[in-house]
């Protein structure tokens, strides 16, 4: 679980706890809410409306090393301006059908200082 996910879950838990104290809800009810929230956050980015994917164009691929170079637009979740740069890819399956020049939508996370693409799909221009 990423630091961001843990922080979001902790924040949701604390908000739930504060609400239950004010509203007089029982411990079991806000624990169930916390567990439900965790299940919703663990779904893929493609299924999550709050997860904004960035647009990029494939410049080069190194499938053996699970690396891809993208000419990308703004990446809001990591506050990155448009540029061309390499990324690591979490799973080889994300690169399987890609070729140079393909347009993609992708979601990247900073994991211990390394930018790793967690979700990626071909897109229309």
C-alpha positions as CSV (number, residue, x, y, z in Angstrom):
1,X,0.0,0.0,0.0
2,X,1.4,3.4,-0.9
3,X,2.0,6.2,1.6
4,X,-0.7,8.2,-0.2
5,X,-3.2,5.4,0.2
6,X,-2.3,4.9,3.8
7,X,-2.7,8.6,4.5
8,X,-6.1,8.8,2.7
9,X,-7.3,5.8,4.7
10,X,-6.0,7.2,7.9
11,X,-7.8,10.5,7.2
12,X,-11.0,8.8,6.3
13,X,-10.8,6.7,9.5
14,X,-10.2,9.8,11.6
15,X,-13.1,11.7,10.0
16,X,-15.3,8.6,10.5
17,X,-14.3,8.4,14.1
18,X,-14.9,12.1,14.7
19,X,-18.3,11.9,13.0
20,X,-19.3,8.8,15.1
21,X,-18.3,10.6,18.3
22,X,-20.6,13.6,17.4
23,X,-23.4,11.5,16.0
24,X,-23.3,8.8,18.6
25,X,-22.6,5.9,16.2
26,X,-21.1,2.7,17.5
27,X,-17.5,1.5,16.9
28,X,-18.7,-1.3,14.6
29,X,-20.5,1.0,12.2
30,X,-17.5,3.2,11.5
31,X,-15.2,0.2,11.2
32,X,-17.5,-1.2,8.6
33,X,-17.3,2.1,6.8
34,X,-13.5,2.2,7.0
35,X,-13.3,-1.4,5.5
36,X,-15.7,-0.4,2.7
37,X,-13.7,2.7,1.9
38,X,-10.5,0.5,1.7
39,X,-12.2,-1.9,-0.7
40,X,-13.2,1.0,-2.9
41,X,-9.7,2.5,-2.9
42,X,-8.1,-0.8,-3.8
43,X,-9.9,-1.0,-7.1
44,X,-8.0,-0.2,-10.3
45,X,-7.7,3.4,-11.5
46,X,-9.7,2.7,-14.6
47,X,-12.7,1.9,-12.3
48,X,-12.2,5.0,-10.1
49,X,-13.6,8.4,-11.1
50,X,-11.4,10.1,-8.5
51,X,-8.2,8.8,-10.1
52,X,-7.3,11.1,-12.9
53,X,-5.2,9.5,-15.6
54,X,-2.7,11.5,-17.6
55,X,-2.2,11.5,-21.4
56,X,1.0,10.4,-23.1
57,X,2.5,9.4,-26.4
58,X,4.9,6.4,-26.5
59,X,8.4,7.5,-27.5
60,X,10.2,4.3,-26.8
61,X,9.7,0.9,-25.1
62,X,12.1,-1.5,-23.3
63,X,9.9,-4.4,-22.5
64,X,12.8,-6.5,-21.1
65,X,13.4,-3.8,-18.4
66,X,9.8,-2.8,-18.0
67,X,10.6,0.8,-19.0
68,X,8.7,3.2,-21.2
69,X,9.5,6.8,-22.4
70,X,6.4,9.0,-22.7
71,X,5.9,12.5,-24.1
72,X,3.2,13.3,-21.5
73,X,0.9,16.1,-20.5
74,X,0.4,17.4,-17.0
75,X,0.3,14.6,-14.3
76,X,-1.8,16.2,-11.6
77,X,-1.5,13.5,-8.9
78,X,2.2,14.0,-8.7
79,X,2.2,17.7,-9.7
80,X,4.4,17.2,-12.8
81,X,4.5,19.5,-15.8
82,X,4.4,18.2,-19.4
83,X,7.7,16.7,-20.6
84,X,9.3,13.7,-22.2
85,X,10.7,11.2,-19.7
86,X,11.2,7.5,-18.8
87,X,8.9,5.6,-16.4
88,X,9.1,2.2,-14.8
89,X,6.0,0.0,-15.5
90,X,4.5,-2.1,-12.7
91,X,3.4,-4.9,-14.9
92,X,4.6,-6.2,-18.3
93,X,1.0,-6.7,-19.3
94,X,0.5,-2.9,-19.4
95,X,3.1,-2.6,-22.2
96,X,2.1,-5.8,-24.1
97,X,0.3,-4.2,-27.1
98,X,2.0,-0.9,-27.2
99,X,4.2,0.4,-30.0
100,X,6.1,3.7,-30.6
101,X,3.6,6.5,-31.4
102,X,0.6,5.0,-29.5
103,X,-1.4,7.4,-27.4
104,X,-2.0,6.2,-23.8
105,X,-3.8,7.2,-20.7
106,X,-1.8,6.3,-17.6
107,X,-1.7,6.6,-13.8
108,X,1.7,6.9,-12.2
109,X,2.7,6.9,-8.5
110,X,5.9,8.0,-6.8
111,X,7.1,4.8,-5.0
112,X,10.1,5.5,-2.8
113,X,11.4,8.1,-5.3
114,X,10.7,6.0,-8.4
115,X,7.9,6.9,-10.8
116,X,6.0,3.7,-11.5
117,X,3.1,3.4,-14.0
118,X,0.3,1.5,-12.2
119,X,-2.4,1.7,-14.9
120,X,-2.1,2.3,-18.6
121,X,-4.4,1.9,-21.6
122,X,-4.3,2.8,-25.2
123,X,-6.4,5.9,-26.0
124,X,-7.6,7.7,-29.1
125,X,-5.7,10.7,-30.2
